């Protein structure tokens, strides 16, 4: 398994390295923040036990296949393909938020697999383990076996990872750059992405992998990120334009002006980011039903209030496509 080994993941690594379906618990749950190797872990298990019938699928794909099978009257075939596997590996369970029927289907799938002597391993992306969105029954099944946390790596671990990864790529790079990257990132996946982008940037300008080049690259990345269509950027811009703070928009305050600004931010996030209501609810610390109601209220207000509609246009104008330039269209900062 080509997986960087350090203190933050050593418990999971030891468990997976010695994983045997015949003796493993009926359920294994792995959780942790993004970019710490959870999916890599599942892929390793799938490859190791592929000949014995392991099957890996992410929750979103399972949900789509289930919906299609239900629509096309093919549920029997769908259930046979999943309930008969000896080892089912489910990735990204957080994608099931709000999908009650799929959650119910996975619950019964697990019960059938267990009755046939099979095993299941699941991964959920979360810092703190909270599975209430899966409902009481499936949550209790997931927590009934072995639960393995993957911690967020420390700065020194990210730095060591970048040093190892750059050596593997045979890079001639300034020795201070791994430290710079470690300071600015919080996961191995993010650090690896930054290094790859920095290499592309340096190649574009025919520059060395120097500290000066990295700082130039990082300034340009900061400029681009401030213009991305992300919930946090939309929150920031909405707060600025409406005269509030982002903290007020995600906080408990119920003043009419804050409520309207919050609804405007929710509506804009929904329109520009194309996220589900449960996903948006995470950013605003609210239930997804509250997000739905806020979206519908703002939709009605925008049809009636021209001043509010112009404010909405001002917010969306900050995120026009022509603001998102590729490296190839940039001038050197």
C-alpha positions as CSV (number, residue, x, y, z in Angstrom):
1,X,0.0,0.0,0.0
2,X,1.6,3.2,-1.2
3,X,0.4,5.2,1.8
4,X,2.5,7.7,3.8
5,X,2.8,6.3,7.3
6,X,3.0,8.5,10.4
7,X,1.4,9.0,13.8
8,X,-1.9,10.3,12.5
9,X,-2.8,7.2,10.6
10,X,-0.7,4.4,12.1
11,X,-3.7,2.8,13.9
12,X,-5.7,2.5,10.7
13,X,-2.7,1.3,8.7
14,X,-1.9,-1.5,11.1
15,X,-5.6,-2.6,11.1
16,X,-5.9,-2.6,7.3
17,X,-2.5,-4.2,6.8
18,X,-3.6,-7.2,8.7
19,X,-7.3,-7.2,7.6
20,X,-8.7,-10.7,7.0
21,X,-12.4,-10.9,6.0
22,X,-12.7,-14.4,7.6
23,X,-11.7,-13.1,11.0
24,X,-12.7,-9.4,10.6
25,X,-15.7,-7.9,12.5
26,X,-18.9,-7.8,10.5
27,X,-18.7,-4.0,10.3
28,X,-15.6,-1.8,10.1
29,X,-16.1,2.0,10.1
30,X,-13.4,4.4,9.2
31,X,-13.8,8.2,9.7
32,X,-11.7,11.3,9.5
33,X,-11.4,14.7,7.7
34,X,-10.9,15.1,4.0
35,X,-7.5,14.2,2.4
36,X,-6.1,11.8,5.0
37,X,-6.2,8.6,3.0
38,X,-9.6,7.0,3.8
39,X,-10.4,6.2,0.2
40,X,-6.9,5.0,-0.5
41,X,-7.4,2.6,2.4
42,X,-10.6,1.2,0.9
43,X,-9.0,0.8,-2.5
44,X,-6.2,-1.2,-0.9
45,X,-8.7,-3.5,0.7
46,X,-10.6,-3.9,-2.6
47,X,-7.4,-4.8,-4.5
48,X,-6.1,-7.2,-1.8
49,X,-9.4,-9.1,-1.7
50,X,-10.6,-8.7,-5.3
51,X,-10.3,-12.4,-6.1
52,X,-12.5,-13.2,-3.1
53,X,-15.3,-10.9,-4.4
54,X,-14.8,-7.5,-2.7
55,X,-16.9,-4.7,-4.2
56,X,-16.1,-1.0,-3.7
57,X,-18.6,1.7,-4.4
58,X,-19.2,5.3,-3.2
59,X,-22.5,6.2,-1.5
60,X,-23.5,8.6,-4.3
61,X,-23.1,6.0,-7.0
62,X,-25.0,3.4,-4.9
63,X,-27.8,5.9,-4.5
64,X,-28.0,6.6,-8.2
65,X,-28.0,3.0,-9.1
66,X,-30.7,2.3,-6.5
67,X,-32.9,5.1,-7.9
68,X,-32.5,3.9,-11.5
69,X,-33.2,0.3,-10.5
70,X,-36.4,1.4,-8.7
71,X,-37.5,3.5,-11.6
72,X,-36.9,0.8,-14.2
73,X,-38.4,-2.0,-12.0
74,X,-35.0,-3.7,-11.7
75,X,-34.7,-3.8,-7.9
76,X,-34.4,-7.6,-7.8
77,X,-31.3,-7.6,-10.0
78,X,-29.8,-4.6,-8.1
79,X,-30.3,-6.3,-4.7
80,X,-28.8,-9.5,-5.9
81,X,-25.7,-7.8,-7.1
82,X,-25.0,-6.1,-3.8
83,X,-26.5,-8.4,-1.1
84,X,-24.6,-11.5,-2.3
85,X,-21.1,-10.0,-2.1
86,X,-18.8,-11.3,0.6
87,X,-17.1,-7.9,1.3
88,X,-18.9,-4.7,0.5
89,X,-16.8,-1.5,0.7
90,X,-18.8,1.8,0.9
91,X,-17.1,5.1,0.5
92,X,-18.2,8.6,1.3
93,X,-21.3,7.8,3.5
94,X,-21.7,11.6,4.1
95,X,-23.2,11.7,0.7
96,X,-26.3,9.9,2.0
97,X,-27.5,12.9,4.0
98,X,-31.2,13.4,3.3
99,X,-31.6,10.2,1.2
100,X,-33.9,8.2,3.5
101,X,-34.8,5.5,1.0
102,X,-31.1,4.8,0.1
103,X,-30.2,4.7,3.8
104,X,-33.0,2.1,4.3
105,X,-31.7,0.1,1.4
106,X,-28.1,0.1,2.7
107,X,-29.4,-1.0,6.1
108,X,-31.2,-4.1,4.6
109,X,-28.2,-4.7,2.3
110,X,-26.0,-4.9,5.4
111,X,-28.4,-7.3,7.1
112,X,-28.4,-9.7,4.1
113,X,-24.6,-9.6,3.8
114,X,-24.3,-10.4,7.5
115,X,-26.7,-13.3,7.3
116,X,-24.7,-14.8,4.5
117,X,-21.5,-14.5,6.4
118,X,-20.2,-11.5,4.6
119,X,-18.5,-8.4,5.9
120,X,-18.8,-4.6,5.3
121,X,-16.4,-1.7,5.6
122,X,-17.6,1.9,5.4
123,X,-15.9,5.3,5.3
124,X,-17.4,8.7,6.3
125,X,-15.7,12.0,6.0
126,X,-16.1,13.8,9.3
127,X,-13.9,15.4,11.9
128,X,-16.2,14.4,14.8
129,X,-18.2,11.2,14.5
130,X,-21.9,12.1,14.2
131,X,-24.0,9.6,12.2
132,X,-27.5,10.8,13.2
133,X,-28.2,11.7,9.6
134,X,-28.2,8.0,8.8
135,X,-31.0,7.2,11.2
136,X,-31.0,5.2,14.4
137,X,-30.9,1.7,12.8
138,X,-28.1,2.1,10.3
139,X,-26.1,4.2,12.7
140,X,-26.3,1.5,15.4
141,X,-25.1,-1.1,12.8
142,X,-22.2,1.0,11.8
143,X,-21.1,1.6,15.4
144,X,-21.5,-2.1,16.3
145,X,-18.2,-3.2,14.9
146,X,-14.7,-1.7,14.9
147,X,-14.5,2.1,14.6
148,X,-11.2,3.5,13.4
149,X,-10.4,7.2,13.4
150,X,-8.0,8.9,11.1
151,X,-6.6,12.1,12.6
152,X,-5.7,15.3,10.8
153,X,-1.9,15.3,10.2
154,X,0.3,17.7,12.1
155,X,2.4,20.3,10.3
156,X,5.6,18.3,10.7
157,X,3.9,15.2,9.1
158,X,2.7,17.2,6.1
159,X,6.2,18.6,5.7
160,X,7.7,15.1,5.9
161,X,5.1,13.8,3.3
162,X,6.0,16.6,0.8
163,X,9.7,15.9,1.2
164,X,9.1,12.2,0.6
165,X,6.8,12.8,-2.3
166,X,9.2,15.4,-4.0
167,X,12.0,12.9,-3.7
168,X,9.9,10.3,-5.3
169,X,9.3,12.7,-8.2
170,X,13.0,13.5,-8.4
171,X,12.4,17.2,-8.0
172,X,15.2,19.8,-7.6
173,X,13.3,22.0,-5.2
174,X,14.3,24.6,-2.5
175,X,14.4,22.8,0.8
176,X,12.2,25.5,2.4
177,X,9.2,24.8,0.2
178,X,7.9,21.7,2.0
179,X,7.7,23.8,5.2
180,X,5.8,26.6,3.3
181,X,3.3,24.1,2.0
182,X,2.8,22.4,5.4
183,X,2.0,25.8,6.9
184,X,-0.7,26.5,4.4
185,X,-2.4,23.1,4.1
186,X,-4.2,20.7,6.5
187,X,-4.2,17.3,4.7
188,X,-1.9,15.2,2.6
189,X,-4.2,15.4,-0.4
190,X,-4.3,19.2,-0.2
191,X,-0.5,19.4,0.2
192,X,0.0,17.1,-2.8
193,X,-2.4,19.2,-4.9
194,X,-0.5,22.4,-4.0
195,X,2.8,20.9,-4.9
196,X,1.5,19.7,-8.3
197,X,0.0,23.1,-9.0
198,X,3.2,24.8,-8.1
199,X,5.2,22.6,-10.4
200,X,2.8,23.4,-13.3
201,X,3.1,27.1,-12.5
202,X,6.9,27.0,-12.5
203,X,6.9,25.0,-15.8
204,X,4.6,27.6,-17.4
205,X,7.0,30.4,-16.6
206,X,10.1,28.3,-17.2
207,X,11.2,29.0,-13.6
208,X,13.1,27.1,-10.9
209,X,11.2,25.6,-8.0
210,X,12.5,28.4,-5.8
211,X,11.0,30.1,-2.7
212,X,10.5,33.3,-4.8
213,X,8.6,31.3,-7.5
214,X,6.5,29.6,-4.8
215,X,5.5,32.9,-3.2
216,X,4.5,34.3,-6.6
217,X,2.4,31.2,-7.2
218,X,0.8,31.4,-3.8
219,X,-0.3,35.0,-4.3
220,X,-1.9,34.1,-7.6
221,X,-3.7,31.2,-5.9
222,X,-5.0,33.4,-3.2
223,X,-6.4,35.8,-5.8
224,X,-8.1,33.0,-7.7
225,X,-9.6,31.4,-4.6
226,X,-11.2,34.6,-3.5
227,X,-13.2,34.5,-6.7
228,X,-14.2,30.9,-6.7
229,X,-17.9,30.0,-6.5
230,X,-17.7,28.5,-3.0
231,X,-20.1,28.8,-0.1
232,X,-17.5,30.6,2.1
233,X,-16.7,33.1,-0.6
234,X,-20.4,33.7,-1.2
235,X,-21.0,34.2,2.5
236,X,-18.1,36.7,2.7
237,X,-19.3,38.7,-0.3
238,X,-23.0,38.7,0.8
239,X,-21.9,39.9,4.3
240,X,-19.9,42.7,2.8
241,X,-22.7,43.9,0.4
242,X,-25.5,43.7,3.0
243,X,-23.4,45.3,5.8
244,X,-23.2,42.3,8.1
245,X,-20.5,39.8,9.1
246,X,-20.3,36.2,8.0
247,X,-20.6,35.2,11.7
248,X,-24.0,37.0,11.8
249,X,-25.2,35.1,8.7
250,X,-24.4,31.7,10.1
251,X,-25.2,32.6,13.8
252,X,-28.5,32.5,15.7
253,X,-29.5,36.2,15.2
254,X,-33.0,36.8,13.9
255,X,-33.1,40.5,13.1
256,X,-35.0,41.1,9.9
257,X,-32.0,42.5,8.1
258,X,-29.8,39.6,9.1
259,X,-32.5,37.1,8.2
260,X,-32.9,38.6,4.7
261,X,-29.1,38.6,4.2
262,X,-28.9,35.0,5.4
263,X,-31.7,34.0,3.0
264,X,-29.9,35.8,0.2
265,X,-26.7,34.0,0.9
266,X,-28.5,30.6,1.0
267,X,-30.3,31.3,-2.3
268,X,-27.0,32.4,-4.0
269,X,-25.1,29.3,-2.7
270,X,-27.9,27.1,-4.0
271,X,-27.9,28.8,-7.4
272,X,-24.1,29.2,-8.0
273,X,-22.7,26.1,-6.2
274,X,-25.5,23.6,-7.1
275,X,-25.2,22.0,-3.6
276,X,-28.0,19.9,-2.0
277,X,-30.0,21.4,0.8
278,X,-28.3,19.2,3.4
279,X,-24.9,20.2,2.1
280,X,-25.8,23.9,2.4
281,X,-27.2,23.4,5.9
282,X,-23.7,22.4,7.1
283,X,-22.3,25.9,6.2
284,X,-25.2,27.7,7.9
285,X,-25.5,25.5,11.0
286,X,-29.1,24.8,10.3
287,X,-31.4,21.9,9.4
288,X,-31.9,21.3,5.7
289,X,-35.7,22.0,6.1
290,X,-34.8,25.5,7.3
291,X,-32.5,25.9,4.2
292,X,-35.4,24.9,1.9
293,X,-37.7,27.4,3.5
294,X,-35.1,30.2,3.3
295,X,-34.5,29.4,-0.4
296,X,-38.2,29.6,-1.3
297,X,-38.7,32.8,0.7
298,X,-35.9,34.5,-1.1
299,X,-37.1,33.2,-4.5
300,X,-40.4,35.0,-3.9
301,X,-38.8,38.2,-2.6
302,X,-36.5,38.5,-5.7
303,X,-39.6,38.5,-7.9
304,X,-41.1,41.3,-6.0
305,X,-38.3,43.5,-4.8
306,X,-36.2,45.1,-7.5
307,X,-33.6,46.6,-5.1
308,X,-33.1,43.2,-3.6
309,X,-32.7,41.7,-7.0
310,X,-30.0,44.2,-7.9
311,X,-28.2,43.3,-4.7
312,X,-28.4,39.6,-5.8
313,X,-26.9,40.6,-9.2
314,X,-24.2,42.5,-7.5
315,X,-23.2,39.4,-5.5
316,X,-23.3,37.0,-8.4
317,X,-21.3,39.6,-10.5
318,X,-18.4,38.9,-8.2
319,X,-18.2,35.3,-9.4
320,X,-18.4,35.7,-13.2
321,X,-16.7,33.0,-15.2
322,X,-14.2,35.5,-16.8
323,X,-12.8,36.1,-13.3
324,X,-11.6,32.5,-13.1
325,X,-8.5,32.5,-15.3
326,X,-6.3,29.5,-16.0
327,X,-2.6,29.7,-15.6
328,X,-2.3,29.9,-19.4
329,X,-4.2,33.2,-19.4
330,X,-2.4,34.9,-16.5
331,X,0.2,37.6,-16.6
332,X,3.1,37.0,-14.2
333,X,2.4,38.7,-10.9
